[in-house]
Amino acid sequence: MASERPLRFWSPLPFVCATVAFVLSGHLLTSVDRQDRSDGLILLGSGLICFSIGCVCRTSWGISFAHARRDEVGTLQND
């Protein structure tokens, strides 16, 4: 099934974006400047949103396999 392959590629990307946002927010939160700290909190919130989007994406990908017919699942695992 051709539609499953792009989802398999795109599903880890929100987790990558969340990791980058967490690292940058940690750097900003340890800064001395108050403006950098507030920007770090905002970036932390954005990272949490990216993480939740990644969780929804992975869950919907797993549900799509649960509802797939047996012959389609066998062909996807052979890729």
PDB file of N, CA, C and O in Angstrom:
ATOM      1  N   MET A   1       0.850  -1.169   0.000  1.00  0.00           N
ATOM      2  CA  MET A   1       0.000   0.000   0.000  1.00  0.00           C
ATOM      3  C   MET A   1       0.900   1.238   0.000  1.00  0.00           C
ATOM      4  O   MET A   1       1.729   1.405   0.895  1.00  0.00           O
ATOM      5  N   ALA A   2       0.742   2.074  -0.966  1.00  0.00           N
ATOM      6  CA  ALA A   2       1.645   3.206  -1.155  1.00  0.00           C
ATOM      7  C   ALA A   2       1.404   4.338  -0.156  1.00  0.00           C
ATOM      8  O   ALA A   2       2.313   5.126   0.106  1.00  0.00           O
ATOM      9  N   SER A   3       0.211   4.431   0.398  1.00  0.00           N
ATOM     10  CA  SER A   3      -0.074   5.554   1.297  1.00  0.00           C
ATOM     11  C   SER A   3       0.558   5.383   2.678  1.00  0.00           C
ATOM     12  O   SER A   3       0.673   6.365   3.411  1.00  0.00           O
ATOM     13  N   GLU A   4       0.966   4.183   3.057  1.00  0.00           N
ATOM     14  CA  GLU A   4       1.563   3.966   4.366  1.00  0.00           C
ATOM     15  C   GLU A   4       3.014   4.423   4.424  1.00  0.00           C
ATOM     16  O   GLU A   4       3.488   4.824   5.488  1.00  0.00           O
ATOM     17  N   ARG A   5       3.722   4.372   3.313  1.00  0.00           N
ATOM     18  CA  ARG A   5       5.143   4.697   3.307  1.00  0.00           C
ATOM     19  C   ARG A   5       5.436   6.143   3.696  1.00  0.00           C
ATOM     20  O   ARG A   5       6.342   6.361   4.500  1.00  0.00           O
ATOM     21  N   PRO A   6       4.726   7.146   3.175  1.00  0.00           N
ATOM     22  CA  PRO A   6       5.019   8.518   3.614  1.00  0.00           C
ATOM     23  C   PRO A   6       4.737   8.737   5.097  1.00  0.00           C
ATOM     24  O   PRO A   6       5.453   9.490   5.756  1.00  0.00           O
ATOM     25  N   LEU A   7       3.709   8.092   5.624  1.00  0.00           N
ATOM     26  CA  LEU A   7       3.403   8.252   7.039  1.00  0.00           C
ATOM     27  C   LEU A   7       4.506   7.649   7.892  1.00  0.00           C
ATOM     28  O   LEU A   7       4.824   8.177   8.957  1.00  0.00           O
ATOM     29  N   ARG A   8       5.092   6.552   7.438  1.00  0.00           N
ATOM     30  CA  ARG A   8       6.189   5.938   8.171  1.00  0.00           C
ATOM     31  C   ARG A   8       7.391   6.885   8.194  1.00  0.00           C
ATOM     32  O   ARG A   8       8.118   6.940   9.186  1.00  0.00           O
ATOM     33  N   PHE A   9       7.599   7.616   7.123  1.00  0.00           N
ATOM     34  CA  PHE A   9       8.718   8.559   7.066  1.00  0.00           C
ATOM     35  C   PHE A   9       8.462   9.793   7.918  1.00  0.00           C
ATOM     36  O   PHE A   9       9.364  10.251   8.619  1.00  0.00           O
ATOM     37  N   TRP A  10       7.260  10.337   7.875  1.00  0.00           N
ATOM     38  CA  TRP A  10       6.956  11.600   8.541  1.00  0.00           C
ATOM     39  C   TRP A  10       6.667  11.462  10.024  1.00  0.00           C
ATOM     40  O   TRP A  10       6.774  12.449  10.753  1.00  0.00           O
ATOM     41  N   SER A  11       6.310  10.292  10.495  1.00  0.00           N
ATOM     42  CA  SER A  11       5.867  10.166  11.887  1.00  0.00           C
ATOM     43  C   SER A  11       6.940  10.480  12.928  1.00  0.00           C
ATOM     44  O   SER A  11       6.572  10.981  13.990  1.00  0.00           O
ATOM     45  N   PRO A  12       8.240  10.229  12.718  1.00  0.00           N
ATOM     46  CA  PRO A  12       9.219  10.607  13.763  1.00  0.00           C
ATOM     47  C   PRO A  12       9.601  12.087  13.763  1.00  0.00           C
ATOM     48  O   PRO A  12      10.218  12.558  14.719  1.00  0.00           O
ATOM     49  N   LEU A  13       9.253  12.819  12.725  1.00  0.00           N
ATOM     50  CA  LEU A  13       9.709  14.212  12.626  1.00  0.00           C
ATOM     51  C   LEU A  13       9.178  15.131  13.737  1.00  0.00           C
ATOM     52  O   LEU A  13       9.927  16.001  14.181  1.00  0.00           O
ATOM     53  N   PRO A  14       7.925  14.990  14.215  1.00  0.00           N
ATOM     54  CA  PRO A  14       7.524  15.840  15.352  1.00  0.00           C
ATOM     55  C   PRO A  14       8.369  15.583  16.601  1.00  0.00           C
ATOM     56  O   PRO A  14       8.610  16.502  17.383  1.00  0.00           O
ATOM     57  N   PHE A  15       8.823  14.335  16.794  1.00  0.00           N
ATOM     58  CA  PHE A  15       9.678  14.035  17.939  1.00  0.00           C
ATOM     59  C   PHE A  15      11.051  14.688  17.777  1.00  0.00           C
ATOM     60  O   PHE A  15      11.652  15.127  18.757  1.00  0.00           O
ATOM     61  N   VAL A  16      11.538  14.750  16.554  1.00  0.00           N
ATOM     62  CA  VAL A  16      12.819  15.416  16.296  1.00  0.00           C
ATOM     63  C   VAL A  16      12.689  16.910  16.585  1.00  0.00           C
ATOM     64  O   VAL A  16      13.555  17.501  17.229  1.00  0.00           O
ATOM     65  N   CYS A  17      11.608  17.513  16.107  1.00  0.00           N
ATOM     66  CA  CYS A  17      11.378  18.945  16.365  1.00  0.00           C
ATOM     67  C   CYS A  17      11.210  19.213  17.861  1.00  0.00           C
ATOM     68  O   CYS A  17      11.697  20.223  18.370  1.00  0.00           O
ATOM     69  N   ALA A  18      10.524  18.313  18.564  1.00  0.00           N
ATOM     70  CA  ALA A  18      10.353  18.489  20.004  1.00  0.00           C
ATOM     71  C   ALA A  18      11.690  18.398  20.725  1.00  0.00           C
ATOM     72  O   ALA A  18      11.933  19.153  21.667  1.00  0.00           O
ATOM     73  N   THR A  19      12.556  17.496  20.303  1.00  0.00           N
ATOM     74  CA  THR A  19      13.871  17.361  20.928  1.00  0.00           C
ATOM     75  C   THR A  19      14.703  18.616  20.725  1.00  0.00           C
ATOM     76  O   THR A  19      15.362  19.083  21.654  1.00  0.00           O
ATOM     77  N   VAL A  20      14.676  19.164  19.519  1.00  0.00           N
ATOM     78  CA  VAL A  20      15.410  20.399  19.249  1.00  0.00           C
ATOM     79  C   VAL A  20      14.860  21.543  20.098  1.00  0.00           C
ATOM     80  O   VAL A  20      15.621  22.338  20.651  1.00  0.00           O
ATOM     81  N   ALA A  21      13.536  21.620  20.198  1.00  0.00           N
ATOM     82  CA  ALA A  21      12.927  22.687  21.002  1.00  0.00           C
ATOM     83  C   ALA A  21      13.280  22.528  22.479  1.00  0.00           C
ATOM     84  O   ALA A  21      13.508  23.526  23.163  1.00  0.00           O
ATOM     85  N   PHE A  22      13.329  21.290  22.987  1.00  0.00           N
ATOM     86  CA  PHE A  22      13.688  21.073  24.390  1.00  0.00           C
ATOM     87  C   PHE A  22      15.136  21.463  24.667  1.00  0.00           C
ATOM     88  O   PHE A  22      15.440  22.049  25.706  1.00  0.00           O
ATOM     89  N   VAL A  23      16.019  21.138  23.743  1.00  0.00           N
ATOM     90  CA  VAL A  23      17.436  21.489  23.934  1.00  0.00           C
ATOM     91  C   VAL A  23      17.614  23.005  23.915  1.00  0.00           C
ATOM     92  O   VAL A  23      18.306  23.565  24.765  1.00  0.00           O
ATOM     93  N   LEU A  24      16.988  23.661  22.945  1.00  0.00           N
ATOM     94  CA  LEU A  24      17.097  25.123  22.865  1.00  0.00           C
ATOM     95  C   LEU A  24      16.442  25.804  24.064  1.00  0.00           C
ATOM     96  O   LEU A  24      16.964  26.793  24.579  1.00  0.00           O
ATOM     97  N   SER A  25      15.301  25.280  24.508  1.00  0.00           N
ATOM     98  CA  SER A  25      14.647  25.903  25.661  1.00  0.00           C
ATOM     99  C   SER A  25      15.479  25.703  26.931  1.00  0.00           C
ATOM    100  O   SER A  25      15.521  26.588  27.785  1.00  0.00           O
ATOM    101  N   GLY A  26      16.132  24.560  27.062  1.00  0.00           N
ATOM    102  CA  GLY A  26      17.023  24.354  28.207  1.00  0.00           C
ATOM    103  C   GLY A  26      18.168  25.333  28.207  1.00  0.00           C
ATOM    104  O   GLY A  26      18.577  25.832  29.255  1.00  0.00           O
ATOM    105  N   HIS A  27      18.691  25.607  27.011  1.00  0.00           N
ATOM    106  CA  HIS A  27      19.769  26.599  26.910  1.00  0.00           C
ATOM    107  C   HIS A  27      19.273  27.993  27.284  1.00  0.00           C
ATOM    108  O   HIS A  27      19.965  28.737  27.978  1.00  0.00           O
ATOM    109  N   LEU A  28      18.071  28.343  26.821  1.00  0.00           N
ATOM    110  CA  LEU A  28      17.532  29.669  27.125  1.00  0.00           C
ATOM    111  C   LEU A  28      17.113  29.801  28.585  1.00  0.00           C
ATOM    112  O   LEU A  28      17.237  30.879  29.168  1.00  0.00           O
ATOM    113  N   LEU A  29      16.620  28.715  29.182  1.00  0.00           N
ATOM    114  CA  LEU A  29      16.191  28.785  30.582  1.00  0.00           C
ATOM    115  C   LEU A  29      17.362  28.944  31.544  1.00  0.00           C
ATOM    116  O   LEU A  29      17.194  29.463  32.647  1.00  0.00           O
ATOM    117  N   THR A  30      18.532  28.505  31.135  1.00  0.00           N
ATOM    118  CA  THR A  30      19.711  28.670  31.993  1.00  0.00           C
ATOM    119  C   THR A  30      20.407  30.005  31.772  1.00  0.00           C
ATOM    120  O   THR A  30      21.441  30.272  32.384  1.00  0.00           O
ATOM    121  N   SER A  31      19.864  30.827  30.924  1.00  0.00           N
ATOM    122  CA  SER A  31      20.450  32.127  30.639  1.00  0.00           C
ATOM    123  C   SER A  31      20.205  33.092  31.796  1.00  0.00           C
ATOM    124  O   SER A  31      19.299  32.891  32.605  1.00  0.00           O
ATOM    125  N   VAL A  32      21.013  34.130  31.864  1.00  0.00           N
ATOM    126  CA  VAL A  32      20.887  35.137  32.917  1.00  0.00           C
ATOM    127  C   VAL A  32      19.808  36.161  32.569  1.00  0.00           C
ATOM    128  O   VAL A  32      19.167  36.715  33.461  1.00  0.00           O
ATOM    129  N   ASP A  33      19.606  36.412  31.281  1.00  0.00           N
ATOM    130  CA  ASP A  33      18.658  37.427  30.832  1.00  0.00           C
ATOM    131  C   ASP A  33      17.213  36.945  31.035  1.00  0.00           C
ATOM    132  O   ASP A  33      16.879  35.810  30.693  1.00  0.00           O
ATOM    133  N   ARG A  34      16.364  37.816  31.592  1.00  0.00           N
ATOM    134  CA  ARG A  34      14.963  37.445  31.837  1.00  0.00           C
ATOM    135  C   ARG A  34      14.198  37.233  30.544  1.00  0.00           C
ATOM    136  O   ARG A  34      13.321  36.371  30.482  1.00  0.00           O
ATOM    137  N   GLN A  35      14.511  37.995  29.521  1.00  0.00           N
ATOM    138  CA  GLN A  35      13.829  37.839  28.233  1.00  0.00           C
ATOM    139  C   GLN A  35      14.128  36.468  27.635  1.00  0.00           C
ATOM    140  O   GLN A  35      13.249  35.835  27.049  1.00  0.00           O
ATOM    141  N   ASP A  36      15.363  36.014  27.783  1.00  0.00           N
ATOM    142  CA  ASP A  36      15.721  34.689  27.283  1.00  0.00           C
ATOM    143  C   ASP A  36      14.982  33.601  28.054  1.00  0.00           C
ATOM    144  O   ASP A  36      14.595  32.588  27.472  1.00  0.00           O
ATOM    145  N   ARG A  37      14.783  33.795  29.343  1.00  0.00           N
ATOM    146  CA  ARG A  37      14.049  32.803  30.137  1.00  0.00           C
ATOM    147  C   ARG A  37      12.604  32.705  29.703  1.00  0.00           C
ATOM    148  O   ARG A  37      12.062  31.604  29.602  1.00  0.00           O
ATOM    149  N   SER A  38      11.969  33.837  29.444  1.00  0.00           N
ATOM    150  CA  SER A  38      10.574  33.795  29.000  1.00  0.00           C
ATOM    151  C   SER A  38      10.470  33.170  27.611  1.00  0.00           C
ATOM    152  O   SER A  38       9.528  32.431  27.325  1.00  0.00           O
ATOM    153  N   ASP A  39      11.439  33.470  26.754  1.00  0.00           N
ATOM    154  CA  ASP A  39      11.463  32.816  25.443  1.00  0.00           C
ATOM    155  C   ASP A  39      11.693  31.313  25.585  1.00  0.00           C
ATOM    156  O   ASP A  39      11.166  30.525  24.799  1.00  0.00           O
ATOM    157  N   GLY A  40      12.475  30.919  26.581  1.00  0.00           N
ATOM    158  CA  GLY A  40      12.697  29.501  26.838  1.00  0.00           C
ATOM    159  C   GLY A  40      11.430  28.793  27.279  1.00  0.00           C
ATOM    160  O   GLY A  40      11.189  27.652  26.884  1.00  0.00           O
ATOM    161  N   LEU A  41      10.612  29.457  28.097  1.00  0.00           N
ATOM    162  CA  LEU A  41       9.340  28.861  28.507  1.00  0.00           C
ATOM    163  C   LEU A  41       8.388  28.712  27.330  1.00  0.00           C
ATOM    164  O   LEU A  41       7.685  27.708  27.210  1.00  0.00           O
ATOM    165  N   ILE A  42       8.372  29.712  26.471  1.00  0.00           N
ATOM    166  CA  ILE A  42       7.526  29.634  25.277  1.00  0.00           C
ATOM    167  C   ILE A  42       7.999  28.498  24.374  1.00  0.00           C
ATOM    168  O   ILE A  42       7.180  27.757  23.830  1.00  0.00           O
ATOM    169  N   LEU A  43       9.295  28.359  24.214  1.00  0.00           N
ATOM    170  CA  LEU A  43       9.842  27.289  23.388  1.00  0.00           C
ATOM    171  C   LEU A  43       9.602  25.924  24.020  1.00  0.00           C
ATOM    172  O   LEU A  43       9.413  24.937  23.309  1.00  0.00           O
ATOM    173  N   LEU A  44       9.608  25.858  25.330  1.00  0.00           N
ATOM    174  CA  LEU A  44       9.283  24.613  26.024  1.00  0.00           C
ATOM    175  C   LEU A  44       7.841  24.200  25.731  1.00  0.00           C
ATOM    176  O   LEU A  44       7.567  23.025  25.487  1.00  0.00           O
ATOM    177  N   GLY A  45       6.938  25.149  25.754  1.00  0.00           N
ATOM    178  CA  GLY A  45       5.534  24.870  25.407  1.00  0.00           C
ATOM    179  C   GLY A  45       5.386  24.406  23.976  1.00  0.00           C
ATOM    180  O   GLY A  45       4.598  23.504  23.689  1.00  0.00           O
ATOM    181  N   SER A  46       6.140  25.018  23.074  1.00  0.00           N
ATOM    182  CA  SER A  46       6.100  24.598  21.674  1.00  0.00           C
ATOM    183  C   SER A  46       6.644  23.181  21.512  1.00  0.00           C
ATOM    184  O   SER A  46       6.128  22.403  20.709  1.00  0.00           O
ATOM    185  N   GLY A  47       7.673  22.851  22.265  1.00  0.00           N
ATOM    186  CA  GLY A  47       8.207  21.493  22.224  1.00  0.00           C
ATOM    187  C   GLY A  47       7.205  20.474  22.732  1.00  0.00           C
ATOM    188  O   GLY A  47       7.109  19.373  22.189  1.00  0.00           O
ATOM    189  N   LEU A  48       6.459  20.830  23.770  1.00  0.00           N
ATOM    190  CA  LEU A  48       5.430  19.926  24.275  1.00  0.00           C
ATOM    191  C   LEU A  48       4.309  19.726  23.257  1.00  0.00           C
ATOM    192  O   LEU A  48       3.769  18.626  23.134  1.00  0.00           O
ATOM    193  N   ILE A  49       3.965  20.770  22.539  1.00  0.00           N
ATOM    194  CA  ILE A  49       2.956  20.651  21.482  1.00  0.00           C
ATOM    195  C   ILE A  49       3.463  19.736  20.375  1.00  0.00           C
ATOM    196  O   ILE A  49       2.716  18.883  19.894  1.00  0.00           O
ATOM    197  N   CYS A  50       4.719  19.897  19.962  1.00  0.00           N
ATOM    198  CA  CYS A  50       5.295  19.019  18.934  1.00  0.00           C
ATOM    199  C   CYS A  50       5.317  17.573  19.404  1.00  0.00           C
ATOM    200  O   CYS A  50       5.057  16.659  18.621  1.00  0.00           O
ATOM    201  N   PHE A  51       5.626  17.361  20.681  1.00  0.00           N
ATOM    202  CA  PHE A  51       5.647  16.008  21.218  1.00  0.00           C
ATOM    203  C   PHE A  51       4.253  15.391  21.185  1.00  0.00           C
ATOM    204  O   PHE A  51       4.107  14.218  20.842  1.00  0.00           O
ATOM    205  N   SER A  52       3.229  16.162  21.537  1.00  0.00           N
ATOM    206  CA  SER A  52       1.867  15.623  21.521  1.00  0.00           C
ATOM    207  C   SER A  52       1.401  15.335  20.096  1.00  0.00           C
ATOM    208  O   SER A  52       0.676  14.367  19.870  1.00  0.00           O
ATOM    209  N   ILE A  53       1.808  16.163  19.135  1.00  0.00           N
ATOM    210  CA  ILE A  53       1.477  15.896  17.739  1.00  0.00           C
ATOM    211  C   ILE A  53       2.135  14.592  17.287  1.00  0.00           C
ATOM    212  O   ILE A  53       1.524  13.801  16.567  1.00  0.00           O
ATOM    213  N   GLY A  54       3.371  14.371  17.708  1.00  0.00           N
ATOM    214  CA  GLY A  54       4.054  13.126  17.377  1.00  0.00           C
ATOM    215  C   GLY A  54       3.357  11.922  17.980  1.00  0.00           C
ATOM    216  O   GLY A  54       3.264  10.875  17.339  1.00  0.00           O
ATOM    217  N   CYS A  55       2.864  12.056  19.207  1.00  0.00           N
ATOM    218  CA  CYS A  55       2.137  10.948  19.845  1.00  0.00           C
ATOM    219  C   CYS A  55       0.855  10.636  19.094  1.00  0.00           C
ATOM    220  O   CYS A  55       0.528   9.467  18.892  1.00  0.00           O
ATOM    221  N   VAL A  56       0.130  11.654  18.682  1.00  0.00           N
ATOM    222  CA  VAL A  56      -1.100  11.441  17.919  1.00  0.00           C
ATOM    223  C   VAL A  56      -0.788  10.788  16.571  1.00  0.00           C
ATOM    224  O   VAL A  56      -1.513   9.902  16.119  1.00  0.00           O
ATOM    225  N   CYS A  57       0.287  11.230  15.940  1.00  0.00           N
ATOM    226  CA  CYS A  57       0.667  10.675  14.640  1.00  0.00           C
ATOM    227  C   CYS A  57       1.025   9.196  14.765  1.00  0.00           C
ATOM    228  O   CYS A  57       0.568   8.380  13.964  1.00  0.00           O
ATOM    229  N   ARG A  58       1.832   8.846  15.754  1.00  0.00           N
ATOM    230  CA  ARG A  58       2.227   7.447  15.935  1.00  0.00           C
ATOM    231  C   ARG A  58       1.031   6.583  16.325  1.00  0.00           C
ATOM    232  O   ARG A  58       0.928   5.434  15.895  1.00  0.00           O
ATOM    233  N   THR A  59       0.132   7.126  17.132  1.00  0.00           N
ATOM    234  CA  THR A  59      -1.050   6.367  17.525  1.00  0.00           C
ATOM    235  C   THR A  59      -1.959   6.109  16.334  1.00  0.00           C
ATOM    236  O   THR A  59      -2.454   4.994  16.165  1.00  0.00           O
ATOM    237  N   SER A  60      -2.183   7.117  15.510  1.00  0.00           N
ATOM    238  CA  SER A  60      -3.035   6.927  14.341  1.00  0.00           C
ATOM    239  C   SER A  60      -2.386   5.972  13.345  1.00  0.00           C
ATOM    240  O   SER A  60      -3.086   5.232  12.655  1.00  0.00           O
ATOM    241  N   TRP A  61      -1.057   5.981  13.263  1.00  0.00           N
ATOM    242  CA  TRP A  61      -0.358   5.044  12.393  1.00  0.00           C
ATOM    243  C   TRP A  61      -0.545   3.619  12.903  1.00  0.00           C
ATOM    244  O   TRP A  61      -0.753   2.703  12.107  1.00  0.00           O
ATOM    245  N   GLY A  62      -0.474   3.418  14.209  1.00  0.00           N
ATOM    246  CA  GLY A  62      -0.696   2.100  14.793  1.00  0.00           C
ATOM    247  C   GLY A  62      -2.122   1.626  14.617  1.00  0.00           C
ATOM    248  O   GLY A  62      -2.355   0.445  14.361  1.00  0.00           O
ATOM    249  N   ILE A  63      -3.088   2.533  14.750  1.00  0.00           N
ATOM    250  CA  ILE A  63      -4.492   2.170  14.553  1.00  0.00           C
ATOM    251  C   ILE A  63      -4.745   1.788  13.105  1.00  0.00           C
ATOM    252  O   ILE A  63      -5.546   0.893  12.835  1.00  0.00           O
ATOM    253  N   SER A  64      -4.082   2.447  12.177  1.00  0.00           N
ATOM    254  CA  SER A  64      -4.280   2.095  10.768  1.00  0.00           C
ATOM    255  C   SER A  64      -3.804   0.672  10.490  1.00  0.00           C
ATOM    256  O   SER A  64      -4.380  -0.015   9.647  1.00  0.00           O
ATOM    257  N   PHE A  65      -2.756   0.219  11.190  1.00  0.00           N
ATOM    258  CA  PHE A  65      -2.325  -1.164  11.028  1.00  0.00           C
ATOM    259  C   PHE A  65      -3.305  -2.125  11.681  1.00  0.00           C
ATOM    260  O   PHE A  65      -3.476  -3.245  11.200  1.00  0.00           O
ATOM    261  N   ALA A  66      -3.948  -1.718  12.758  1.00  0.00           N
ATOM    262  CA  ALA A  66      -4.913  -2.581  13.430  1.00  0.00           C
ATOM    263  C   ALA A  66      -6.150  -2.807  12.572  1.00  0.00           C
ATOM    264  O   ALA A  66      -6.779  -3.862  12.656  1.00  0.00           O
ATOM    265  N   HIS A  67      -6.503  -1.828  11.750  1.00  0.00           N
ATOM    266  CA  HIS A  67      -7.684  -1.943  10.904  1.00  0.00           C
ATOM    267  C   HIS A  67      -7.366  -2.420   9.495  1.00  0.00           C
ATOM    268  O   HIS A  67      -8.276  -2.572   8.681  1.00  0.00           O
ATOM    269  N   ALA A  68      -6.097  -2.659   9.191  1.00  0.00           N
ATOM    270  CA  ALA A  68      -5.725  -3.118   7.851  1.00  0.00           C
ATOM    271  C   ALA A  68      -6.080  -4.588   7.683  1.00  0.00           C
ATOM    272  O   ALA A  68      -6.104  -5.349   8.650  1.00  0.00           O
ATOM    273  N   ARG A  69      -6.354  -4.976   6.448  1.00  0.00           N
ATOM    274  CA  ARG A  69      -6.611  -6.384   6.158  1.00  0.00           C
ATOM    275  C   ARG A  69      -5.326  -7.169   6.308  1.00  0.00           C
ATOM    276  O   ARG A  69      -4.242  -6.594   6.203  1.00  0.00           O
ATOM    277  N   ARG A  70      -5.415  -8.450   6.548  1.00  0.00           N
ATOM    278  CA  ARG A  70      -4.246  -9.292   6.799  1.00  0.00           C
ATOM    279  C   ARG A  70      -3.295  -9.325   5.609  1.00  0.00           C
ATOM    280  O   ARG A  70      -2.081  -9.309   5.814  1.00  0.00           O
ATOM    281  N   ASP A  71      -3.788  -9.371   4.383  1.00  0.00           N
ATOM    282  CA  ASP A  71      -2.889  -9.429   3.236  1.00  0.00           C
ATOM    283  C   ASP A  71      -2.134  -8.116   3.046  1.00  0.00           C
ATOM    284  O   ASP A  71      -1.003  -8.126   2.560  1.00  0.00           O
ATOM    285  N   GLU A  72      -2.740  -6.980   3.422  1.00  0.00           N
ATOM    286  CA  GLU A  72      -2.053  -5.696   3.321  1.00  0.00           C
ATOM    287  C   GLU A  72      -0.953  -5.586   4.373  1.00  0.00           C
ATOM    288  O   GLU A  72       0.108  -5.023   4.101  1.00  0.00           O
ATOM    289  N   VAL A  73      -1.192  -6.114   5.562  1.00  0.00           N
ATOM    290  CA  VAL A  73      -0.199  -6.048   6.620  1.00  0.00           C
ATOM    291  C   VAL A  73       1.013  -6.880   6.244  1.00  0.00           C
ATOM    292  O   VAL A  73       2.144  -6.469   6.502  1.00  0.00           O
ATOM    293  N   GLY A  74       0.802  -8.032   5.643  1.00  0.00           N
ATOM    294  CA  GLY A  74       1.914  -8.873   5.227  1.00  0.00           C
ATOM    295  C   GLY A  74       2.768  -8.232   4.167  1.00  0.00           C
ATOM    296  O   GLY A  74       3.986  -8.409   4.180  1.00  0.00           O
ATOM    297  N   THR A  75       2.187  -7.502   3.259  1.00  0.00           N
ATOM    298  CA  THR A  75       2.969  -6.855   2.224  1.00  0.00           C
ATOM    299  C   THR A  75       3.727  -5.652   2.775  1.00  0.00           C
ATOM    300  O   THR A  75       4.806  -5.324   2.281  1.00  0.00           O
ATOM    301  N   LEU A  76       3.176  -4.988   3.795  1.00  0.00           N
ATOM    302  CA  LEU A  76       3.868  -3.827   4.376  1.00  0.00           C
ATOM    303  C   LEU A  76       5.080  -4.259   5.185  1.00  0.00           C
ATOM    304  O   LEU A  76       6.085  -3.548   5.210  1.00  0.00           O
ATOM    305  N   GLN A  77       5.008  -5.399   5.840  1.00  0.00           N
ATOM    306  CA  GLN A  77       6.131  -5.838   6.653  1.00  0.00           C
ATOM    307  C   GLN A  77       7.280  -6.346   5.799  1.00  0.00           C
ATOM    308  O   GLN A  77       8.414  -6.412   6.274  1.00  0.00           O
ATOM    309  N   ASN A  78       7.019  -6.701   4.565  1.00  0.00           N
ATOM    310  CA  ASN A  78       8.077  -7.184   3.683  1.00  0.00           C
ATOM    311  C   ASN A  78       8.858  -6.053   3.035  1.00  0.00           C
ATOM    312  O   ASN A  78       9.873  -6.305   2.386  1.00  0.00           O
ATOM    313  N   ASP A  79       8.407  -4.803   3.196  1.00  0.00           N
ATOM    314  CA  ASP A  79       9.099  -3.653   2.571  1.00  0.00           C
ATOM    315  C   ASP A  79      10.430  -3.400   3.206  1.00  0.00           C
ATOM    316  O   ASP A  79      11.140  -2.477   2.806  1.00  0.00           O
TER     317      ASP A  79
END
